[in-house]
Amino acid sequence: MGRSRSKPSLKGLAQKYGGSVRKRYSRVYRLLKQKRQCPECGSLKFKRESAGIWVCGRCSFKVAGGAYDVAA
């Protein structure tokens, strides 16, 4: 019997907390970490600085938005 490939860990949520919670967490985590385009200069260095604050690493443009997504 061959080995199956394991999925990347979800920051310590291995077998804990149940499947629905892990799926919800992975959906939010993917949304948080996806690449975004800066509305000012157009570069792909637009990231979350803290909860609700988004900043561009290239032009230092700051904007307030949602906790996990800019548009929210």
mmCIF file as Biopython writes it, N, C-alpha, C and O atoms, coordinates in Angstrom:
data_model
#
loop_
_atom_site.group_PDB
_atom_site.id
_atom_site.type_symbol
_atom_site.label_atom_id
_atom_site.label_alt_id
_atom_site.label_comp_id
_atom_site.label_asym_id
_atom_site.label_entity_id
_atom_site.label_seq_id
_atom_site.pdbx_PDB_ins_code
_atom_site.Cartn_x
_atom_site.Cartn_y
_atom_site.Cartn_z
_atom_site.occupancy
_atom_site.B_iso_or_equiv
_atom_site.auth_seq_id
_atom_site.auth_asym_id
_atom_site.pdbx_PDB_model_num
ATOM 1   N N  . MET A ? 1  ? 0.828   -1.165 0.000  1.0 0.0 1  A 1 
ATOM 2   C CA . MET A ? 1  ? 0.000   0.000  0.000  1.0 0.0 1  A 1 
ATOM 3   C C  . MET A ? 1  ? 0.882   1.240  0.000  1.0 0.0 1  A 1 
ATOM 4   O O  . MET A ? 1  ? 1.778   1.359  0.836  1.0 0.0 1  A 1 
ATOM 5   N N  . GLY A ? 2  ? 0.641   2.170  -0.928 1.0 0.0 2  A 1 
ATOM 6   C CA . GLY A ? 2  ? 1.452   3.376  -1.034 1.0 0.0 2  A 1 
ATOM 7   C C  . GLY A ? 2  ? 1.038   4.436  -0.032 1.0 0.0 2  A 1 
ATOM 8   O O  . GLY A ? 2  ? -0.068  4.432  0.509  1.0 0.0 2  A 1 
ATOM 9   N N  . ARG A ? 3  ? 1.955   5.322  0.185  1.0 0.0 3  A 1 
ATOM 10  C CA . ARG A ? 3  ? 1.677   6.402  1.121  1.0 0.0 3  A 1 
ATOM 11  C C  . ARG A ? 3  ? 0.950   7.533  0.409  1.0 0.0 3  A 1 
ATOM 12  O O  . ARG A ? 3  ? 1.211   7.808  -0.762 1.0 0.0 3  A 1 
ATOM 13  N N  . SER A ? 4  ? 0.062   8.170  1.098  1.0 0.0 4  A 1 
ATOM 14  C CA . SER A ? 4  ? -0.619  9.320  0.520  1.0 0.0 4  A 1 
ATOM 15  C C  . SER A ? 4  ? 0.137   10.585 0.920  1.0 0.0 4  A 1 
ATOM 16  O O  . SER A ? 4  ? 0.804   10.627 1.954  1.0 0.0 4  A 1 
ATOM 17  N N  . ARG A ? 5  ? 0.021   11.594 0.098  1.0 0.0 5  A 1 
ATOM 18  C CA . ARG A ? 5  ? 0.691   12.850 0.396  1.0 0.0 5  A 1 
ATOM 19  C C  . ARG A ? 5  ? -0.097  13.600 1.458  1.0 0.0 5  A 1 
ATOM 20  O O  . ARG A ? 5  ? -1.328  13.636 1.436  1.0 0.0 5  A 1 
ATOM 21  N N  . SER A ? 6  ? 0.628   14.189 2.376  1.0 0.0 6  A 1 
ATOM 22  C CA . SER A ? 6  ? -0.050  14.953 3.414  1.0 0.0 6  A 1 
ATOM 23  C C  . SER A ? 6  ? -0.198  16.404 2.974  1.0 0.0 6  A 1 
ATOM 24  O O  . SER A ? 6  ? 0.643   16.936 2.250  1.0 0.0 6  A 1 
ATOM 25  N N  . LYS A ? 7  ? -1.267  17.027 3.416  1.0 0.0 7  A 1 
ATOM 26  C CA . LYS A ? 7  ? -1.501  18.428 3.100  1.0 0.0 7  A 1 
ATOM 27  C C  . LYS A ? 7  ? -0.659  19.286 4.036  1.0 0.0 7  A 1 
ATOM 28  O O  . LYS A ? 7  ? -0.280  18.830 5.115  1.0 0.0 7  A 1 
ATOM 29  N N  . PRO A ? 8  ? -0.361  20.520 3.641  1.0 0.0 8  A 1 
ATOM 30  C CA . PRO A ? 8  ? 0.402   21.379 4.550  1.0 0.0 8  A 1 
ATOM 31  C C  . PRO A ? 8  ? -0.382  21.667 5.825  1.0 0.0 8  A 1 
ATOM 32  O O  . PRO A ? 8  ? -1.609  21.756 5.805  1.0 0.0 8  A 1 
ATOM 33  N N  . SER A ? 9  ? 0.327   21.809 6.913  1.0 0.0 9  A 1 
ATOM 34  C CA . SER A ? 9  ? -0.342  21.996 8.197  1.0 0.0 9  A 1 
ATOM 35  C C  . SER A ? 9  ? -1.009  23.366 8.267  1.0 0.0 9  A 1 
ATOM 36  O O  . SER A ? 9  ? -0.614  24.304 7.575  1.0 0.0 9  A 1 
ATOM 37  N N  . LEU A ? 10 ? -2.001  23.454 9.097  1.0 0.0 10 A 1 
ATOM 38  C CA . LEU A ? 10 ? -2.731  24.702 9.271  1.0 0.0 10 A 1 
ATOM 39  C C  . LEU A ? 10 ? -2.388  25.318 10.617 1.0 0.0 10 A 1 
ATOM 40  O O  . LEU A ? 10 ? -3.279  25.544 11.436 1.0 0.0 10 A 1 
ATOM 41  N N  . LYS A ? 11 ? -1.142  25.586 10.853 1.0 0.0 11 A 1 
ATOM 42  C CA . LYS A ? 11 ? -0.677  26.249 12.066 1.0 0.0 11 A 1 
ATOM 43  C C  . LYS A ? 11 ? -1.149  25.541 13.327 1.0 0.0 11 A 1 
ATOM 44  O O  . LYS A ? 11 ? -1.714  26.174 14.219 1.0 0.0 11 A 1 
ATOM 45  N N  . GLY A ? 12 ? -0.927  24.250 13.408 1.0 0.0 12 A 1 
ATOM 46  C CA . GLY A ? 12 ? -1.229  23.519 14.628 1.0 0.0 12 A 1 
ATOM 47  C C  . GLY A ? 12 ? -2.645  22.987 14.722 1.0 0.0 12 A 1 
ATOM 48  O O  . GLY A ? 12 ? -3.074  22.596 15.808 1.0 0.0 12 A 1 
ATOM 49  N N  . LEU A ? 13 ? -3.386  22.957 13.626 1.0 0.0 13 A 1 
ATOM 50  C CA . LEU A ? 13 ? -4.751  22.434 13.664 1.0 0.0 13 A 1 
ATOM 51  C C  . LEU A ? 13 ? -4.800  21.027 13.079 1.0 0.0 13 A 1 
ATOM 52  O O  . LEU A ? 13 ? -5.678  20.733 12.268 1.0 0.0 13 A 1 
ATOM 53  N N  . ALA A ? 14 ? -3.904  20.178 13.460 1.0 0.0 14 A 1 
ATOM 54  C CA . ALA A ? 14 ? -3.777  18.862 12.848 1.0 0.0 14 A 1 
ATOM 55  C C  . ALA A ? 14 ? -5.073  18.060 12.903 1.0 0.0 14 A 1 
ATOM 56  O O  . ALA A ? 14 ? -5.825  18.070 11.928 1.0 0.0 14 A 1 
ATOM 57  N N  . GLN A ? 15 ? -5.361  17.378 13.984 1.0 0.0 15 A 1 
ATOM 58  C CA . GLN A ? 15 ? -6.580  16.588 14.110 1.0 0.0 15 A 1 
ATOM 59  C C  . GLN A ? 15 ? -7.587  17.279 15.020 1.0 0.0 15 A 1 
ATOM 60  O O  . GLN A ? 15 ? -8.689  16.774 15.235 1.0 0.0 15 A 1 
ATOM 61  N N  . LYS A ? 16 ? -7.212  18.415 15.543 1.0 0.0 16 A 1 
ATOM 62  C CA . LYS A ? 16 ? -8.054  19.081 16.531 1.0 0.0 16 A 1 
ATOM 63  C C  . LYS A ? 16 ? -9.205  19.847 15.897 1.0 0.0 16 A 1 
ATOM 64  O O  . LYS A ? 16 ? -9.193  20.125 14.697 1.0 0.0 16 A 1 
ATOM 65  N N  . TYR A ? 17 ? -10.162 20.174 16.684 1.0 0.0 17 A 1 
ATOM 66  C CA . TYR A ? 17 ? -11.232 21.132 16.412 1.0 0.0 17 A 1 
ATOM 67  C C  . TYR A ? 17 ? -12.268 20.715 15.384 1.0 0.0 17 A 1 
ATOM 68  O O  . TYR A ? 17 ? -13.243 21.446 15.209 1.0 0.0 17 A 1 
ATOM 69  N N  . GLY A ? 18 ? -12.128 19.608 14.699 1.0 0.0 18 A 1 
ATOM 70  C CA . GLY A ? 18 ? -13.134 19.167 13.741 1.0 0.0 18 A 1 
ATOM 71  C C  . GLY A ? 18 ? -12.891 19.685 12.333 1.0 0.0 18 A 1 
ATOM 72  O O  . GLY A ? 18 ? -12.164 20.655 12.120 1.0 0.0 18 A 1 
ATOM 73  N N  . GLY A ? 19 ? -13.514 19.016 11.386 1.0 0.0 19 A 1 
ATOM 74  C CA . GLY A ? 19 ? -13.279 19.315 9.977  1.0 0.0 19 A 1 
ATOM 75  C C  . GLY A ? 19 ? -13.834 20.645 9.518  1.0 0.0 19 A 1 
ATOM 76  O O  . GLY A ? 19 ? -13.185 21.349 8.745  1.0 0.0 19 A 1 
ATOM 77  N N  . SER A ? 20 ? -15.020 21.005 9.978  1.0 0.0 20 A 1 
ATOM 78  C CA . SER A ? 20 ? -15.629 22.246 9.495  1.0 0.0 20 A 1 
ATOM 79  C C  . SER A ? 20 ? -14.858 23.476 9.966  1.0 0.0 20 A 1 
ATOM 80  O O  . SER A ? 20 ? -14.734 24.453 9.227  1.0 0.0 20 A 1 
ATOM 81  N N  . VAL A ? 21 ? -14.345 23.433 11.178 1.0 0.0 21 A 1 
ATOM 82  C CA . VAL A ? 21 ? -13.567 24.555 11.695 1.0 0.0 21 A 1 
ATOM 83  C C  . VAL A ? 21 ? -12.256 24.672 10.933 1.0 0.0 21 A 1 
ATOM 84  O O  . VAL A ? 21 ? -11.831 25.778 10.601 1.0 0.0 21 A 1 
ATOM 85  N N  . ARG A ? 22 ? -11.609 23.538 10.650 1.0 0.0 22 A 1 
ATOM 86  C CA . ARG A ? 22 ? -10.354 23.578 9.899  1.0 0.0 22 A 1 
ATOM 87  C C  . ARG A ? 22 ? -10.563 24.073 8.483  1.0 0.0 22 A 1 
ATOM 88  O O  . ARG A ? 22 ? -9.723  24.804 7.959  1.0 0.0 22 A 1 
ATOM 89  N N  . LYS A ? 23 ? -11.668 23.692 7.848  1.0 0.0 23 A 1 
ATOM 90  C CA . LYS A ? 23 ? -11.974 24.171 6.498  1.0 0.0 23 A 1 
ATOM 91  C C  . LYS A ? 23 ? -12.231 25.666 6.486  1.0 0.0 23 A 1 
ATOM 92  O O  . LYS A ? 23 ? -11.766 26.373 5.592  1.0 0.0 23 A 1 
ATOM 93  N N  . ARG A ? 24 ? -12.972 26.154 7.478  1.0 0.0 24 A 1 
ATOM 94  C CA . ARG A ? 24 ? -13.254 27.584 7.568  1.0 0.0 24 A 1 
ATOM 95  C C  . ARG A ? 24 ? -11.966 28.373 7.797  1.0 0.0 24 A 1 
ATOM 96  O O  . ARG A ? 24 ? -11.759 29.422 7.185  1.0 0.0 24 A 1 
ATOM 97  N N  . TYR A ? 25 ? -11.103 27.868 8.677  1.0 0.0 25 A 1 
ATOM 98  C CA . TYR A ? 25 ? -9.834  28.518 8.958  1.0 0.0 25 A 1 
ATOM 99  C C  . TYR A ? 25 ? -8.954  28.554 7.719  1.0 0.0 25 A 1 
ATOM 100 O O  . TYR A ? 25 ? -8.333  29.579 7.437  1.0 0.0 25 A 1 
ATOM 101 N N  . SER A ? 26 ? -8.887  27.458 6.972  1.0 0.0 26 A 1 
ATOM 102 C CA . SER A ? 26 ? -8.034  27.436 5.783  1.0 0.0 26 A 1 
ATOM 103 C C  . SER A ? 26 ? -8.561  28.382 4.712  1.0 0.0 26 A 1 
ATOM 104 O O  . SER A ? 26 ? -7.766  28.978 3.986  1.0 0.0 26 A 1 
ATOM 105 N N  . ARG A ? 27 ? -9.887  28.539 4.592  1.0 0.0 27 A 1 
ATOM 106 C CA . ARG A ? 27 ? -10.464 29.478 3.635  1.0 0.0 27 A 1 
ATOM 107 C C  . ARG A ? 27 ? -10.075 30.922 3.979  1.0 0.0 27 A 1 
ATOM 108 O O  . ARG A ? 27 ? -9.692  31.693 3.099  1.0 0.0 27 A 1 
ATOM 109 N N  . VAL A ? 28 ? -10.174 31.281 5.258  1.0 0.0 28 A 1 
ATOM 110 C CA . VAL A ? 28 ? -9.826  32.628 5.707  1.0 0.0 28 A 1 
ATOM 111 C C  . VAL A ? 28 ? -8.330  32.862 5.569  1.0 0.0 28 A 1 
ATOM 112 O O  . VAL A ? 28 ? -7.916  33.946 5.159  1.0 0.0 28 A 1 
ATOM 113 N N  . TYR A ? 29 ? -7.506  31.866 5.904  1.0 0.0 29 A 1 
ATOM 114 C CA . TYR A ? 29 ? -6.059  32.006 5.819  1.0 0.0 29 A 1 
ATOM 115 C C  . TYR A ? 29 ? -5.605  32.189 4.376  1.0 0.0 29 A 1 
ATOM 116 O O  . TYR A ? 29 ? -4.718  32.999 4.107  1.0 0.0 29 A 1 
ATOM 117 N N  . ARG A ? 30 ? -6.209  31.439 3.432  1.0 0.0 30 A 1 
ATOM 118 C CA . ARG A ? 30 ? -5.871  31.620 2.009  1.0 0.0 30 A 1 
ATOM 119 C C  . ARG A ? 30 ? -6.262  33.008 1.526  1.0 0.0 30 A 1 
ATOM 120 O O  . ARG A ? 30 ? -5.520  33.631 0.767  1.0 0.0 30 A 1 
ATOM 121 N N  . LEU A ? 31 ? -7.416  33.498 1.957  1.0 0.0 31 A 1 
ATOM 122 C CA . LEU A ? 31 ? -7.860  34.837 1.581  1.0 0.0 31 A 1 
ATOM 123 C C  . LEU A ? 31 ? -6.911  35.899 2.126  1.0 0.0 31 A 1 
ATOM 124 O O  . LEU A ? 31 ? -6.611  36.878 1.443  1.0 0.0 31 A 1 
ATOM 125 N N  . LEU A ? 32 ? -6.442  35.707 3.351  1.0 0.0 32 A 1 
ATOM 126 C CA . LEU A ? 32 ? -5.545  36.666 3.970  1.0 0.0 32 A 1 
ATOM 127 C C  . LEU A ? 32 ? -4.196  36.724 3.271  1.0 0.0 32 A 1 
ATOM 128 O O  . LEU A ? 32 ? -3.633  37.809 3.122  1.0 0.0 32 A 1 
ATOM 129 N N  . LYS A ? 33 ? -3.666  35.596 2.843  1.0 0.0 33 A 1 
ATOM 130 C CA . LYS A ? 33 ? -2.316  35.528 2.305  1.0 0.0 33 A 1 
ATOM 131 C C  . LYS A ? 33 ? -2.214  35.684 0.790  1.0 0.0 33 A 1 
ATOM 132 O O  . LYS A ? 33 ? -1.106  35.656 0.254  1.0 0.0 33 A 1 
ATOM 133 N N  . GLN A ? 34 ? -3.329  35.846 0.085  1.0 0.0 34 A 1 
ATOM 134 C CA . GLN A ? 34 ? -3.236  35.953 -1.372 1.0 0.0 34 A 1 
ATOM 135 C C  . GLN A ? 34 ? -2.604  37.279 -1.778 1.0 0.0 34 A 1 
ATOM 136 O O  . GLN A ? 34 ? -2.640  38.249 -1.022 1.0 0.0 34 A 1 
ATOM 137 N N  . LYS A ? 35 ? -2.026  37.315 -2.971 1.0 0.0 35 A 1 
ATOM 138 C CA . LYS A ? 35 ? -1.366  38.515 -3.466 1.0 0.0 35 A 1 
ATOM 139 C C  . LYS A ? 35 ? -2.409  39.527 -3.903 1.0 0.0 35 A 1 
ATOM 140 O O  . LYS A ? 35 ? -3.412  39.185 -4.529 1.0 0.0 35 A 1 
ATOM 141 N N  . ARG A ? 36 ? -2.147  40.795 -3.553 1.0 0.0 36 A 1 
ATOM 142 C CA . ARG A ? 36 ? -3.060  41.878 -3.897 1.0 0.0 36 A 1 
ATOM 143 C C  . ARG A ? 36 ? -2.309  42.971 -4.629 1.0 0.0 36 A 1 
ATOM 144 O O  . ARG A ? 36 ? -1.108  43.163 -4.441 1.0 0.0 36 A 1 
ATOM 145 N N  . GLN A ? 37 ? -3.036  43.677 -5.460 1.0 0.0 37 A 1 
ATOM 146 C CA . GLN A ? 37 ? -2.455  44.763 -6.227 1.0 0.0 37 A 1 
ATOM 147 C C  . GLN A ? 37 ? -2.733  46.082 -5.514 1.0 0.0 37 A 1 
ATOM 148 O O  . GLN A ? 37 ? -3.849  46.326 -5.055 1.0 0.0 37 A 1 
ATOM 149 N N  . CYS A ? 38 ? -1.717  46.925 -5.424 1.0 0.0 38 A 1 
ATOM 150 C CA . CYS A ? 38 ? -1.860  48.222 -4.780 1.0 0.0 38 A 1 
ATOM 151 C C  . CYS A ? 38 ? -2.754  49.116 -5.634 1.0 0.0 38 A 1 
ATOM 152 O O  . CYS A ? 38 ? -2.530  49.229 -6.840 1.0 0.0 38 A 1 
ATOM 153 N N  . PRO A ? 39 ? -3.764  49.754 -5.035 1.0 0.0 39 A 1 
ATOM 154 C CA . PRO A ? 39 ? -4.637  50.619 -5.823 1.0 0.0 39 A 1 
ATOM 155 C C  . PRO A ? 39 ? -3.947  51.906 -6.289 1.0 0.0 39 A 1 
ATOM 156 O O  . PRO A ? 39 ? -4.416  52.549 -7.227 1.0 0.0 39 A 1 
ATOM 157 N N  . GLU A ? 40 ? -2.849  52.283 -5.649 1.0 0.0 40 A 1 
ATOM 158 C CA . GLU A ? 40 ? -2.151  53.513 -5.994 1.0 0.0 40 A 1 
ATOM 159 C C  . GLU A ? 40 ? -1.111  53.311 -7.094 1.0 0.0 40 A 1 
ATOM 160 O O  . GLU A ? 40 ? -1.144  54.001 -8.112 1.0 0.0 40 A 1 
ATOM 161 N N  . CYS A ? 41 ? -0.180  52.360 -6.892 1.0 0.0 41 A 1 
ATOM 162 C CA . CYS A ? 41 ? 0.924   52.195 -7.851 1.0 0.0 41 A 1 
ATOM 163 C C  . CYS A ? 41 ? 0.800   50.936 -8.704 1.0 0.0 41 A 1 
ATOM 164 O O  . CYS A ? 41 ? 1.490   50.828 -9.718 1.0 0.0 41 A 1 
ATOM 165 N N  . GLY A ? 42 ? -0.040  49.995 -8.337 1.0 0.0 42 A 1 
ATOM 166 C CA . GLY A ? 42 ? -0.257  48.799 -9.135 1.0 0.0 42 A 1 
ATOM 167 C C  . GLY A ? 42 ? 0.686   47.649 -8.855 1.0 0.0 42 A 1 
ATOM 168 O O  . GLY A ? 42 ? 0.600   46.620 -9.525 1.0 0.0 42 A 1 
ATOM 169 N N  . SER A ? 43 ? 1.589   47.784 -7.884 1.0 0.0 43 A 1 
ATOM 170 C CA . SER A ? 43 ? 2.518   46.691 -7.582 1.0 0.0 43 A 1 
ATOM 171 C C  . SER A ? 43 ? 1.808   45.602 -6.783 1.0 0.0 43 A 1 
ATOM 172 O O  . SER A ? 43 ? 0.727   45.825 -6.237 1.0 0.0 43 A 1 
ATOM 173 N N  . LEU A ? 44 ? 2.422   44.429 -6.718 1.0 0.0 44 A 1 
ATOM 174 C CA . LEU A ? 44 ? 1.845   43.301 -5.988 1.0 0.0 44 A 1 
ATOM 175 C C  . LEU A ? 44 ? 2.402   43.184 -4.571 1.0 0.0 44 A 1 
ATOM 176 O O  . LEU A ? 44 ? 2.435   42.084 -4.019 1.0 0.0 44 A 1 
ATOM 177 N N  . LYS A ? 45 ? 2.833   44.278 -3.977 1.0 0.0 45 A 1 
ATOM 178 C CA . LYS A ? 45 ? 3.401   44.271 -2.634 1.0 0.0 45 A 1 
ATOM 179 C C  . LYS A ? 45 ? 2.437   44.873 -1.616 1.0 0.0 45 A 1 
ATOM 180 O O  . LYS A ? 45 ? 2.865   45.488 -0.639 1.0 0.0 45 A 1 
ATOM 181 N N  . PHE A ? 46 ? 1.164   44.700 -1.839 1.0 0.0 46 A 1 
ATOM 182 C CA . PHE A ? 46 ? 0.132   45.240 -0.971 1.0 0.0 46 A 1 
ATOM 183 C C  . PHE A ? 46 ? -0.225  44.176 0.054  1.0 0.0 46 A 1 
ATOM 184 O O  . PHE A ? 46 ? -0.801  43.147 -0.300 1.0 0.0 46 A 1 
ATOM 185 N N  . LYS A ? 47 ? 0.109   44.406 1.320  1.0 0.0 47 A 1 
ATOM 186 C CA . LYS A ? 47 ? -0.079  43.396 2.354  1.0 0.0 47 A 1 
ATOM 187 C C  . LYS A ? 47 ? -0.708  43.996 3.594  1.0 0.0 47 A 1 
ATOM 188 O O  . LYS A ? 47 ? -0.779  45.215 3.748  1.0 0.0 47 A 1 
ATOM 189 N N  . ARG A ? 48 ? -1.162  43.120 4.477  1.0 0.0 48 A 1 
ATOM 190 C CA . ARG A ? 48 ? -1.763  43.537 5.739  1.0 0.0 48 A 1 
ATOM 191 C C  . ARG A ? 48 ? -0.674  43.857 6.747  1.0 0.0 48 A 1 
ATOM 192 O O  . ARG A ? 48 ? 0.213   43.039 6.992  1.0 0.0 48 A 1 
ATOM 193 N N  . GLU A ? 49 ? -0.739  45.043 7.329  1.0 0.0 49 A 1 
ATOM 194 C CA . GLU A ? 49 ? 0.208   45.437 8.358  1.0 0.0 49 A 1 
ATOM 195 C C  . GLU A ? 49 ? -0.277  44.989 9.735  1.0 0.0 49 A 1 
ATOM 196 O O  . GLU A ? 49 ? 0.489   44.432 10.521 1.0 0.0 49 A 1 
ATOM 197 N N  . SER A ? 50 ? -1.527  45.231 10.013 1.0 0.0 50 A 1 
ATOM 198 C CA . SER A ? 50 ? -2.186  44.742 11.222 1.0 0.0 50 A 1 
ATOM 199 C C  . SER A ? 50 ? -3.665  44.596 10.895 1.0 0.0 50 A 1 
ATOM 200 O O  . SER A ? 50 ? -4.069  44.812 9.753  1.0 0.0 50 A 1 
ATOM 201 N N  . ALA A ? 51 ? -4.464  44.238 11.869 1.0 0.0 51 A 1 
ATOM 202 C CA . ALA A ? 51 ? -5.881  43.984 11.607 1.0 0.0 51 A 1 
ATOM 203 C C  . ALA A ? 51 ? -6.565  45.242 11.084 1.0 0.0 51 A 1 
ATOM 204 O O  . ALA A ? 51 ? -6.712  46.224 11.810 1.0 0.0 51 A 1 
ATOM 205 N N  . GLY A ? 52 ? -6.982  45.206 9.820  1.0 0.0 52 A 1 
ATOM 206 C CA . GLY A ? 52 ? -7.697  46.312 9.226  1.0 0.0 52 A 1 
ATOM 207 C C  . GLY A ? 52 ? -6.839  47.367 8.566  1.0 0.0 52 A 1 
ATOM 208 O O  . GLY A ? 52 ? -7.381  48.301 7.974  1.0 0.0 52 A 1 
ATOM 209 N N  . ILE A ? 53 ? -5.510  47.261 8.642  1.0 0.0 53 A 1 
ATOM 210 C CA . ILE A ? 53 ? -4.614  48.237 8.028  1.0 0.0 53 A 1 
ATOM 211 C C  . ILE A ? 53 ? -3.793  47.546 6.958  1.0 0.0 53 A 1 
ATOM 212 O O  . ILE A ? 53 ? -3.083  46.579 7.233  1.0 0.0 53 A 1 
ATOM 213 N N  . TRP A ? 54 ? -3.895  48.050 5.724  1.0 0.0 54 A 1 
ATOM 214 C CA . TRP A ? 54 ? -3.210  47.486 4.568  1.0 0.0 54 A 1 
ATOM 215 C C  . TRP A ? 54 ? -2.229  48.511 4.037  1.0 0.0 54 A 1 
ATOM 216 O O  . TRP A ? 54 ? -2.563  49.689 3.914  1.0 0.0 54 A 1 
ATOM 217 N N  . VAL A ? 55 ? -1.009  48.068 3.718  1.0 0.0 55 A 1 
ATOM 218 C CA . VAL A ? 55 ? 0.036   48.987 3.288  1.0 0.0 55 A 1 
ATOM 219 C C  . VAL A ? 55 ? 0.797   48.395 2.104  1.0 0.0 55 A 1 
ATOM 220 O O  . VAL A ? 55 ? 0.991   47.183 2.012  1.0 0.0 55 A 1 
ATOM 221 N N  . CYS A ? 56 ? 1.221   49.275 1.204  1.0 0.0 56 A 1 
ATOM 222 C CA . CYS A ? 56 ? 2.026   48.863 0.050  1.0 0.0 56 A 1 
ATOM 223 C C  . CYS A ? 56 ? 3.499   48.949 0.434  1.0 0.0 56 A 1 
ATOM 224 O O  . CYS A ? 56 ? 3.940   49.944 1.008  1.0 0.0 56 A 1 
ATOM 225 N N  . GLY A ? 57 ? 4.244   47.922 0.121  1.0 0.0 57 A 1 
ATOM 226 C CA . GLY A ? 57 ? 5.669   47.901 0.429  1.0 0.0 57 A 1 
ATOM 227 C C  . GLY A ? 57 ? 6.497   48.745 -0.511 1.0 0.0 57 A 1 
ATOM 228 O O  . GLY A ? 57 ? 7.647   49.060 -0.205 1.0 0.0 57 A 1 
ATOM 229 N N  . ARG A ? 58 ? 5.946   49.114 -1.634 1.0 0.0 58 A 1 
ATOM 230 C CA . ARG A ? 58 ? 6.685   49.878 -2.632 1.0 0.0 58 A 1 
ATOM 231 C C  . ARG A ? 58 ? 6.478   51.388 -2.463 1.0 0.0 58 A 1 
ATOM 232 O O  . ARG A ? 58 ? 7.448   52.144 -2.398 1.0 0.0 58 A 1 
ATOM 233 N N  . CYS A ? 59 ? 5.221   51.824 -2.392 1.0 0.0 59 A 1 
ATOM 234 C CA . CYS A ? 59 ? 4.949   53.269 -2.356 1.0 0.0 59 A 1 
ATOM 235 C C  . CYS A ? 59 ? 4.472   53.750 -0.984 1.0 0.0 59 A 1 
ATOM 236 O O  . CYS A ? 59 ? 4.197   54.939 -0.823 1.0 0.0 59 A 1 
ATOM 237 N N  . SER A ? 60 ? 4.368   52.875 -0.009 1.0 0.0 60 A 1 
ATOM 238 C CA . SER A ? 60 ? 3.931   53.179 1.363  1.0 0.0 60 A 1 
ATOM 239 C C  . SER A ? 60 ? 2.515   53.746 1.435  1.0 0.0 60 A 1 
ATOM 240 O O  . SER A ? 60 ? 2.207   54.532 2.332  1.0 0.0 60 A 1 
ATOM 241 N N  . PHE A ? 61 ? 1.673   53.363 0.518  1.0 0.0 61 A 1 
ATOM 242 C CA . PHE A ? 61 ? 0.270   53.767 0.525  1.0 0.0 61 A 1 
ATOM 243 C C  . PHE A ? 61 ? -0.459  52.950 1.580  1.0 0.0 61 A 1 
ATOM 244 O O  . PHE A ? 61 ? -0.363  51.723 1.585  1.0 0.0 61 A 1 
ATOM 245 N N  . LYS A ? 62 ? -1.192  53.617 2.478  1.0 0.0 62 A 1 
ATOM 246 C CA . LYS A ? 62 ? -1.933  52.930 3.538  1.0 0.0 62 A 1 
ATOM 247 C C  . LYS A ? 62 ? -3.419  53.127 3.332  1.0 0.0 62 A 1 
ATOM 248 O O  . LYS A ? 62 ? -3.863  54.190 2.900  1.0 0.0 62 A 1 
ATOM 249 N N  . VAL A ? 63 ? -4.180  52.101 3.643  1.0 0.0 63 A 1 
ATOM 250 C CA . VAL A ? 63 ? -5.625  52.175 3.551  1.0 0.0 63 A 1 
ATOM 251 C C  . VAL A ? 63 ? -6.217  51.302 4.660  1.0 0.0 63 A 1 
ATOM 252 O O  . VAL A ? 63 ? -5.639  50.285 5.042  1.0 0.0 63 A 1 
ATOM 253 N N  . ALA A ? 64 ? -7.370  51.715 5.163  1.0 0.0 64 A 1 
ATOM 254 C CA . ALA A ? 64 ? -8.079  50.923 6.156  1.0 0.0 64 A 1 
ATOM 255 C C  . ALA A ? 64 ? -9.123  50.082 5.448  1.0 0.0 64 A 1 
ATOM 256 O O  . ALA A ? 64 ? -9.818  50.569 4.556  1.0 0.0 64 A 1 
ATOM 257 N N  . GLY A ? 65 ? -9.236  48.834 5.837  1.0 0.0 65 A 1 
ATOM 258 C CA . GLY A ? 65 ? -10.191 47.924 5.216  1.0 0.0 65 A 1 
ATOM 259 C C  . GLY A ? 65 ? -10.618 46.879 6.207  1.0 0.0 65 A 1 
ATOM 260 O O  . GLY A ? 65 ? -10.604 47.114 7.415  1.0 0.0 65 A 1 
ATOM 261 N N  . GLY A ? 66 ? -11.000 45.720 5.702  1.0 0.0 66 A 1 
ATOM 262 C CA . GLY A ? 66 ? -11.430 44.632 6.556  1.0 0.0 66 A 1 
ATOM 263 C C  . GLY A ? 66 ? -10.245 43.939 7.210  1.0 0.0 66 A 1 
ATOM 264 O O  . GLY A ? 66 ? -9.090  44.198 6.872  1.0 0.0 66 A 1 
ATOM 265 N N  . ALA A ? 67 ? -10.548 43.064 8.142  1.0 0.0 67 A 1 
ATOM 266 C CA . ALA A ? 67 ? -9.490  42.378 8.876  1.0 0.0 67 A 1 
ATOM 267 C C  . ALA A ? 67 ? -8.761  41.344 8.015  1.0 0.0 67 A 1 
ATOM 268 O O  . ALA A ? 67 ? -7.553  41.159 8.158  1.0 0.0 67 A 1 
ATOM 269 N N  . TYR A ? 68 ? -9.500  40.662 7.113  1.0 0.0 68 A 1 
ATOM 270 C CA . TYR A ? 68 ? -8.894  39.608 6.312  1.0 0.0 68 A 1 
ATOM 271 C C  . TYR A ? 68 ? -8.834  39.945 4.836  1.0 0.0 68 A 1 
ATOM 272 O O  . TYR A ? 68 ? -8.150  39.261 4.075  1.0 0.0 68 A 1 
ATOM 273 N N  . ASP A ? 69 ? -9.529  40.976 4.420  1.0 0.0 69 A 1 
ATOM 274 C CA . ASP A ? 69 ? -9.556  41.377 3.010  1.0 0.0 69 A 1 
ATOM 275 C C  . ASP A ? 69 ? -9.730  42.888 2.954  1.0 0.0 69 A 1 
ATOM 276 O O  . ASP A ? 69 ? -10.363 43.477 3.830  1.0 0.0 69 A 1 
ATOM 277 N N  . VAL A ? 70 ? -9.177  43.506 1.942  1.0 0.0 70 A 1 
ATOM 278 C CA . VAL A ? 70 ? -9.247  44.956 1.818  1.0 0.0 70 A 1 
ATOM 279 C C  . VAL A ? 70 ? -10.668 45.402 1.524  1.0 0.0 70 A 1 
ATOM 280 O O  . VAL A ? 70 ? -11.132 46.395 2.085  1.0 0.0 70 A 1 
ATOM 281 N N  . ALA A ? 71 ? -11.354 44.696 0.668  1.0 0.0 71 A 1 
ATOM 282 C CA . ALA A ? 71 ? -12.687 45.112 0.223  1.0 0.0 71 A 1 
ATOM 283 C C  . ALA A ? 71 ? -13.758 44.923 1.284  1.0 0.0 71 A 1 
ATOM 284 O O  . ALA A ? 71 ? -14.822 45.538 1.204  1.0 0.0 71 A 1 
ATOM 285 N N  . ALA A ? 72 ? -13.495 44.090 2.267  1.0 0.0 72 A 1 
ATOM 286 C CA . ALA A ? 72 ? -14.539 43.804 3.272  1.0 0.0 72 A 1 
ATOM 287 C C  . ALA A ? 72 ? -14.766 44.939 4.225  1.0 0.0 72 A 1 
ATOM 288 O O  . ALA A ? 72 ? -15.609 44.837 5.117  1.0 0.0 72 A 1 
#
